[in-house]
Amino acid sequence: MKLYRGLTYLLSALLLSFLTPTFAADTDSSEIPEVRKIESNPEPIQDGDNPAFAANTDSLEIPEVRKIEGNPGKVWDDISWADMNSTEQQLWEVLGWNAHDWENDTAKKPASENKNWKELTEEEQQAAEKLRYTEQTWDN
């Protein structure tokens, strides 16, 4: 039994030593691709760096808030939620409005309706300004 194990070990070692040089000879080190070093702080991707990204953003249009002459409150009172573009709706949402409340006179009014200009948050003031309100038109 010891002789069998010894021969098995010897044959395995010979076979392994015979195959190893052949395997190493078949492997050409010039075929191994070079590993690229990644910088720790790569430059951010710019819009122009990726034509597909640029093409997608070129077709993106953000609707502008309509031009309003005079008191914006009177103009907005006559416009339905469905007639507003998405930008206008989002600005009204900042002020607490939604489609249901806008269209229903009996609905609960948002807190911004009872605030003076100075009581509005900065975000609410910015939304109101984009909707063409000023401190004077908001407070009257």
N, CA and C of each residue as an Amber inpcrd file, in Angstrom:
protein
   420
   0.8180000  -1.1740000   0.0000000   0.0000000   0.0000000   0.0000000
   0.8720000   1.2510000   0.0000000   1.9620000   1.2090000   0.7950000
   2.8600000   2.3480000   0.8220000   3.5150000   2.5380000  -0.5410000
   3.8540000   1.4180000  -1.1840000   4.4670000   1.4900000  -2.4950000
   3.5120000   2.1100000  -3.5090000   2.2490000   1.7610000  -3.4280000
   1.2350000   2.2960000  -4.3440000   1.0990000   3.8050000  -4.1600000
   1.0440000   4.2530000  -2.8880000   0.9270000   5.7010000  -2.6170000
   2.1670000   6.4370000  -3.1170000   3.3130000   5.8490000  -2.9160000
   4.5660000   6.4630000  -3.3500000   4.6210000   6.6160000  -4.8540000
   4.2280000   5.5550000  -5.5660000   4.2150000   5.6080000  -7.0260000
   3.1920000   6.6260000  -7.5350000   2.0460000   6.6770000  -6.8900000
   1.0060000   7.6310000  -7.2830000   1.5140000   9.0550000  -7.1040000
   2.1750000   9.2790000  -5.9960000   2.7170000  10.6000000  -5.7160000
   3.7720000  10.9600000  -6.7520000   4.6750000  10.0100000  -7.0540000
   5.7470000  10.2420000  -8.0050000   5.1990000  10.5030000  -9.3990000
   4.2380000   9.7280000  -9.8180000   3.6230000   9.9290000 -11.1260000
   2.9060000  11.2770000 -11.1960000   2.2400000  11.6530000 -10.1530000
   1.5460000  12.9480000 -10.1200000   2.5390000  14.0900000 -10.2270000
   3.6470000  13.9710000  -9.5100000   4.6650000  15.0240000  -9.5330000
   5.2910000  15.1180000 -10.9220000   5.5940000  13.9740000 -11.5460000
   6.1670000  13.9860000 -12.8880000   5.1970000  14.5640000 -13.9030000
   3.9710000  14.1700000 -13.8200000   2.9520000  14.6710000 -14.7340000
   2.7840000  16.1750000 -14.5730000   2.7580000  16.6230000 -13.3530000
   2.6020000  18.0520000 -13.0770000   3.8070000  18.8360000 -13.5780000
   5.0040000  18.3230000 -13.3660000   6.2040000  19.0220000 -13.8300000
   6.2810000  19.0170000 -15.3540000   5.7560000  17.9890000 -15.9720000
   5.7420000  17.9190000 -17.4220000   4.7360000  18.9050000 -18.0110000
   3.5790000  19.0390000 -17.4130000   2.5240000  19.9100000 -17.9410000
   2.7700000  21.3880000 -17.6310000   3.3650000  21.6750000 -16.5250000
   3.5570000  23.0530000 -16.1110000   4.3910000  23.8520000 -17.1010000
   5.5470000  23.3770000 -17.5520000   6.3050000  24.1600000 -18.5260000
   5.5600000  24.3400000 -19.8370000   4.8270000  23.3270000 -20.2620000
   4.0640000  23.4300000 -21.5000000   3.0070000  24.5190000 -21.3640000
   2.3280000  24.5290000 -20.2550000   1.2840000  25.5200000 -20.0110000
   1.8870000  26.9170000 -19.9820000   3.0120000  27.0640000 -19.2940000
   3.6660000  28.3620000 -19.1930000   4.1570000  28.8170000 -20.5560000
   4.6160000  27.9060000 -21.3990000   5.1110000  28.2740000 -22.7180000
   3.9780000  28.7380000 -23.6180000   2.7760000  28.1770000 -23.4300000
   1.6280000  28.5600000 -24.2500000   1.0810000  29.9340000 -23.8840000
   1.4040000  30.4260000 -22.7300000   0.8700000  31.7000000 -22.2800000
   1.8230000  32.8090000 -22.6660000   1.3940000  33.6590000 -23.5590000
   2.2120000  34.7840000 -24.0080000   1.8650000  35.9920000 -23.1550000
   2.8490000  36.5270000 -22.4530000   2.5910000  37.6390000 -21.5490000
   2.1800000  38.8970000 -22.2980000   2.4770000  38.9760000 -23.6000000
   2.0800000  40.1630000 -24.3600000   0.5740000  40.1710000 -24.6310000
  -0.1010000  39.0380000 -24.4830000  -1.5430000  38.9640000 -24.7170000
  -2.3520000  39.3800000 -23.4920000  -1.7220000  39.5080000 -22.3640000
  -2.4420000  39.8890000 -21.1480000  -2.7200000  41.3880000 -21.2100000
  -3.9820000  41.7780000 -21.1460000  -4.2950000  43.2070000 -21.2520000
  -3.7380000  43.9850000 -20.0670000  -3.3420000  45.2050000 -20.3450000
  -2.8100000  46.0770000 -19.3020000  -3.9590000  46.5990000 -18.4440000
  -3.7330000  46.6330000 -17.1760000  -4.7450000  47.1490000 -16.2550000
  -4.6130000  48.6590000 -16.2030000  -5.7280000  49.3540000 -16.4540000
  -5.6960000  50.8120000 -16.4140000  -5.8030000  51.3010000 -14.9840000
  -5.0230000  52.2810000 -14.6900000  -5.0650000  52.8830000 -13.3630000
  -6.2120000  53.8910000 -13.3300000  -7.0470000  53.7850000 -12.3250000
  -8.1690000  54.7110000 -12.1560000  -7.7610000  55.7640000 -11.1520000
  -7.9100000  57.0080000 -11.5520000  -7.5540000  58.1010000 -10.6520000
  -8.5560000  58.1560000  -9.5060000  -8.0940000  58.6060000  -8.3780000
  -8.9710000  58.6650000  -7.2180000 -10.0150000  59.7600000  -7.3470000
  -9.7410000  60.7910000  -8.1380000 -10.6740000  61.8940000  -8.3260000
 -10.8990000  62.1340000  -9.8120000 -11.6720000  61.2830000 -10.4990000
 -11.8700000  61.4850000 -11.9340000 -12.7020000  62.7440000 -12.1880000
 -12.5320000  63.2970000 -13.3740000 -13.3020000  64.4810000 -13.7570000
 -14.7730000  64.0950000 -13.9020000 -15.6810000  64.9660000 -13.4870000
 -17.1040000  64.6530000 -13.6650000 -17.4680000  64.6600000 -15.1470000
 -18.4660000  63.8770000 -15.4880000 -18.9260000  63.8110000 -16.8710000
 -19.6920000  65.0870000 -17.1870000 -19.3450000  65.7100000 -18.2850000
 -20.0180000  66.9240000 -18.7420000 -21.0600000  66.5350000 -19.7750000
 -22.0400000  67.4000000 -19.9850000 -23.0910000  67.1250000 -20.9660000
 -22.5240000  66.7930000 -22.3370000 -21.4930000  67.5160000 -22.7580000
 -20.9270000  67.3130000 -24.0780000 -20.0810000  66.0580000 -24.1990000
 -19.7240000  65.4230000 -23.0920000 -18.8750000  64.2310000 -23.1140000
 -19.5970000  63.0100000 -23.6620000 -20.8830000  62.9870000 -23.5460000
 -21.6540000  61.8300000 -23.9770000 -22.7190000  62.2970000 -24.9610000
 -22.5370000  62.0450000 -26.2540000 -23.5080000  62.5310000 -27.2400000
 -24.9180000  62.0220000 -26.9920000 -25.0590000  60.8040000 -26.4870000
 -26.3990000  60.2870000 -26.2140000 -27.0640000  61.0830000 -25.1130000
 -26.2900000  61.4230000 -24.0710000 -26.8420000  62.2140000 -22.9770000
 -27.2250000  63.5970000 -23.4750000 -26.3610000  64.2040000 -24.2640000
 -26.6320000  65.5420000 -24.7890000 -27.8660000  65.5290000 -25.6760000
 -28.0260000  64.4700000 -26.4640000 -29.1880000  64.3970000 -27.3500000
 -30.4700000  64.3150000 -26.5390000 -30.4240000  63.5820000 -25.4370000
 -31.6150000  63.4630000 -24.6000000 -31.9780000  64.7800000 -23.9410000
 -30.9970000  65.5480000 -23.4920000 -31.2910000  66.7940000 -22.7950000
 -31.6540000  67.9040000 -23.7640000 -31.1920000  67.8140000 -25.0090000
 -31.5340000  68.8420000 -25.9820000 -33.0270000  68.8520000 -26.2790000
 -33.6480000  67.6850000 -26.2320000 -35.0710000  67.6170000 -26.5470000
 -35.9510000  67.9100000 -25.3330000 -35.3390000  68.0530000 -24.1580000
 -36.0930000  68.3160000 -22.9430000 -36.4590000  69.7910000 -22.8660000
 -37.7530000  70.0710000 -22.8190000 -38.2030000  71.4510000 -22.7190000
 -38.9580000  71.6350000 -21.4100000 -38.5630000  72.6440000 -20.6670000
 -39.2460000  72.9700000 -19.4250000 -40.1400000  74.1660000 -19.7180000
 -41.4470000  73.9870000 -19.5810000 -42.3470000  75.0920000 -19.9060000
 -42.1330000  76.2920000 -18.9920000 -42.2590000  77.4630000 -19.5620000
 -42.1150000  78.6870000 -18.7840000 -43.4640000  79.0910000 -18.2010000
 -43.3820000  79.8890000 -17.1600000 -44.5950000  80.4420000 -16.5650000
 -45.1010000  81.5310000 -17.5000000 -46.4010000  81.5390000 -17.7260000
 -46.9920000  82.5180000 -18.6480000 -46.7410000  83.9460000 -18.1870000
 -46.7180000  84.8470000 -19.1280000 -46.5530000  86.2680000 -18.8350000
 -47.8850000  86.7930000 -18.2910000 -47.7930000  87.6000000 -17.2490000
 -49.0030000  88.1460000 -16.6300000 -48.8350000  89.6500000 -16.4890000
 -49.8210000  90.3680000 -16.9570000 -49.8270000  91.8150000 -16.7820000
 -50.8850000  92.1540000 -15.7450000 -50.5500000  93.0650000 -14.8590000
 -51.4970000  93.4530000 -13.8220000 -51.4080000  92.5430000 -12.6150000
 -52.5140000  92.3950000 -11.9270000 -52.5810000  91.6140000 -10.6940000
 -52.6080000  90.1190000 -11.0160000 -51.5670000  89.3830000 -10.6330000
 -51.5340000  87.9530000 -10.9510000 -52.6630000  87.1780000 -10.2770000
 -53.1070000  87.6330000  -9.0990000 -54.1850000  86.9290000  -8.4010000
 -55.4530000  86.8420000  -9.2310000 -55.7890000  87.9020000  -9.9140000
 -57.0020000  87.9120000 -10.7560000 -56.8430000  86.9900000 -11.9590000
 -55.6410000  86.9590000 -12.5120000 -55.3910000  86.0960000 -13.6750000
 -55.4470000  84.6280000 -13.2670000 -54.7520000  84.2790000 -12.1880000
 -54.7030000  82.8800000 -11.7660000 -56.0660000  82.3790000 -11.3230000
 -56.9020000  83.2420000 -10.7800000 -58.2480000  82.8240000 -10.3540000
 -59.0830000  82.3150000 -11.5220000 -58.7890000  82.7880000 -12.7270000
 -59.5840000  82.4110000 -13.9020000 -58.9850000  81.2490000 -14.6980000
 -57.9060000  80.6890000 -14.2220000 -57.2410000  79.5960000 -14.9400000
 -57.4880000  78.2870000 -14.2090000 -57.9070000  77.2770000 -14.9540000
 -58.1140000  75.9600000 -14.3370000 -56.7700000  75.2580000 -14.1890000
 -56.7320000  74.2770000 -13.3010000 -55.5070000  73.4970000 -13.0740000
 -55.0640000  72.8190000 -14.3650000 -56.0240000  72.2930000 -15.1100000
 -55.7110000  71.5860000 -16.3590000 -55.1230000  72.5220000 -17.4110000
 -55.4370000  73.8120000 -17.3360000 -54.9010000  74.7750000 -18.2990000
 -53.4970000  75.2570000 -17.9450000 -53.0220000  74.9090000 -16.7670000
 -51.6670000  75.2800000 -16.3670000 -50.6780000  74.2820000 -16.9550000
 -49.4800000  74.7660000 -17.2500000 -48.4410000  73.8200000 -17.6740000
 -47.8190000  73.1890000 -16.4260000 -46.9440000  72.2250000 -16.6370000
 -46.3770000  71.4760000 -15.5050000 -45.5520000  72.3600000 -14.5730000
 -44.8580000  73.3380000 -15.1210000 -44.0590000  74.2400000 -14.2870000
 -44.9680000  75.0510000 -13.3660000 -46.0350000  75.5900000 -13.9100000
 -46.9790000  76.3830000 -13.1120000 -47.6150000  75.5290000 -12.0180000
 -48.0070000  74.3130000 -12.3620000 -48.5920000  73.4070000 -11.3660000
 -47.6000000  73.1140000 -10.2470000 -46.3480000  72.8720000 -10.5940000
 -45.3360000  72.5780000  -9.5730000 -45.1220000  73.7760000  -8.6480000
 -45.1500000  74.9730000  -9.2010000 -44.9870000  76.1630000  -8.3660000
 -46.1680000  76.3250000  -7.4200000 -47.3720000  76.0640000  -7.9070000
 -48.5460000  76.1410000  -7.0300000 -48.5030000  75.0420000  -5.9700000
 -47.9460000  73.8970000  -6.3170000 -47.8130000  72.8180000  -5.3320000
 -46.8780000  73.2240000  -4.1950000 -45.8310000  73.9950000  -4.5090000
 -44.9370000  74.5070000  -3.4590000 -45.7490000  75.3700000  -2.4890000
 -46.7370000  76.0590000  -3.0210000 -47.5880000  76.9210000  -2.1850000
 -48.7410000  76.1450000  -1.5420000 -48.7540000  74.8240000  -1.7130000
 -49.7200000  73.9840000  -1.0180000 -50.9400000  73.5770000  -1.8190000
 -51.0120000  73.9600000  -3.0640000 -52.1730000  73.6400000  -3.8940000
 -52.0170000  72.3070000  -4.5990000 -53.1590000  71.6990000  -4.9440000
 -53.1920000  70.5230000  -5.8030000 -54.4070000  70.6630000  -6.7120000
 -54.5510000  69.7800000  -7.6710000 -55.6300000  69.8890000  -8.6610000
 -57.0070000  69.9060000  -8.0000000 -57.2360000  69.0270000  -7.0500000
 -58.5510000  68.9430000  -6.3970000 -58.9060000  70.2360000  -5.6820000
 -57.9750000  70.7210000  -4.8670000 -58.2500000  71.9410000  -4.0950000
 -58.3760000  73.1580000  -5.0100000 -57.6150000  73.2050000  -6.0780000
 -57.6620000  74.3440000  -6.9920000 -59.0310000  74.4390000  -7.6740000
 -59.5810000  73.3020000  -8.0530000 -60.8340000  73.2760000  -8.8170000
 -62.0890000  73.3420000  -7.9400000 -61.9620000  73.1030000  -6.6510000
 -63.1290000  73.0770000  -5.7640000 -63.0860000  74.2390000  -4.7930000
 -64.0670000  75.1150000  -4.9340000 -64.1390000  76.2830000  -4.0450000
 -64.3700000  75.8770000  -2.5900000 -64.9870000  74.7200000  -2.3870000
 -65.2830000  74.2780000  -1.0220000 -64.1000000  73.5660000  -0.3770000
 -63.0650000  73.2910000  -1.1580000 -61.8980000  72.5830000  -0.6270000
 -61.1410000  73.4700000   0.3530000 -60.3870000  72.8050000   1.2030000
 -59.5560000  73.5050000   2.1790000 -58.4450000  74.2680000   1.4580000
 -58.2540000  75.5070000   1.8080000 -57.2010000  76.3290000   1.2160000
 -55.8820000  76.0220000   1.9140000 -54.7690000  76.0740000   1.1820000
 -53.4760000  75.8010000   1.8160000 -53.0850000  76.9300000   2.7700000
 -52.1730000  76.6330000   3.6620000 -51.7270000  77.5920000   4.6730000
 -51.1610000  78.8650000   4.0430000 -50.5560000  78.7540000   2.8700000
 -49.9430000  79.9250000   2.2310000 -50.9780000  81.0030000   1.8980000
 -52.2240000  80.6270000   1.7390000 -53.2870000  81.5910000   1.4160000
 -53.5300000  82.5840000   2.5410000 -53.2270000  82.1790000   3.7490000
 -53.4640000  83.0430000   4.9110000 -52.1950000  83.7170000   5.4240000
 -51.1260000  83.6190000   4.6610000 -49.8570000  84.2160000   5.0850000
 -49.5930000  85.5080000   4.3310000 -49.0220000  86.4750000   5.0310000
 -48.4780000  87.6440000   4.3650000 -47.1690000  87.2250000   3.7170000
 -46.6760000  88.0560000   2.8180000 -45.4320000  87.7540000   2.1000000
 -44.2960000  87.3980000   3.0480000 -44.1450000  88.1800000   4.0960000
 -43.0280000  87.9680000   5.0240000 -43.1790000  86.6830000   5.8320000
 -44.3760000  86.1390000   5.8920000 -44.6160000  84.8810000   6.6120000
 -44.3540000  83.6590000   5.7250000 -44.2780000  83.8680000   4.4120000
 -43.9930000  82.7610000   3.5020000 -42.5540000  82.2940000   3.6960000
 -42.3250000  81.0220000   3.5120000 -40.9520000  80.5150000   3.5440000
 -40.2130000  81.0500000   2.3190000 -38.9080000  80.9360000   2.3360000
 -38.1140000  81.3870000   1.1870000 -38.5270000  80.6380000  -0.0750000
 -38.7590000  79.3430000   0.0590000 -39.1740000  78.5250000  -1.0880000
 -40.5390000  78.9790000  -1.6110000 -41.4640000  79.2850000  -0.6990000
 -42.7810000  79.7680000  -1.1150000 -42.6800000  81.1310000  -1.7890000
 -41.8480000  82.0090000  -1.2630000 -41.6580000  83.3220000  -1.8910000
 -41.0880000  83.1730000  -3.3040000 -40.1260000  82.2780000  -3.4680000
 -39.5410000  82.0660000  -4.7950000 -40.5830000  81.5330000  -5.7700000
 -41.4170000  80.6090000  -5.3060000 -42.4820000  80.0760000  -6.1640000
 -43.4620000  81.1910000  -6.5370000 -43.8410000  81.9990000  -5.5620000
 -44.7790000  83.0940000  -5.8150000 -44.1880000  84.1040000  -6.8030000
 -42.9050000  84.4050000  -6.6640000 -42.2530000  85.3320000  -7.5960000
 -42.2700000  84.7770000  -9.0110000 -42.0260000  83.4850000  -9.1550000
 -42.0470000  82.8730000 -10.4760000 -43.4530000  82.8670000 -11.0660000
 -44.4490000  82.9050000 -10.1920000 -45.8430000  83.0060000 -10.6400000
 -46.2530000  84.4660000 -10.8510000 -45.2560000  85.3560000 -10.8360000
 -45.3850000  86.7830000 -11.1380000 -45.9610000  87.6120000  -9.9950000
 -45.9010000  87.0930000  -8.7650000 -46.3220000  87.8640000  -7.6020000
 -45.1640000  88.6950000  -7.0730000 -45.5020000  89.7970000  -6.4650000
 -44.5340000  90.5850000  -5.7200000 -45.0690000  90.6460000  -4.2900000
 -44.3020000  91.1990000  -3.3990000 -44.7840000  91.3340000  -2.0260000
 -46.0950000  92.1340000  -1.9960000 -46.1500000  93.1920000  -2.7840000
 -47.3500000  94.0460000  -2.7980000 -48.5660000  93.3080000  -3.3720000
 -48.3910000  92.6080000  -4.5000000 -49.5530000  91.9220000  -5.0840000
 -49.9700000  90.7230000  -4.2430000 -49.0220000  90.0700000  -3.5600000
 -49.3790000  88.9400000  -2.7090000 -50.1870000  89.3980000  -1.4940000
 -49.7550000  90.4810000  -0.8880000 -50.4110000  90.9480000   0.3460000
 -51.7600000  91.6280000   0.0900000 -52.0400000  92.0330000  -1.1240000
 -53.3370000  92.6800000  -1.4290000 -54.2910000  91.7120000  -1.9780000
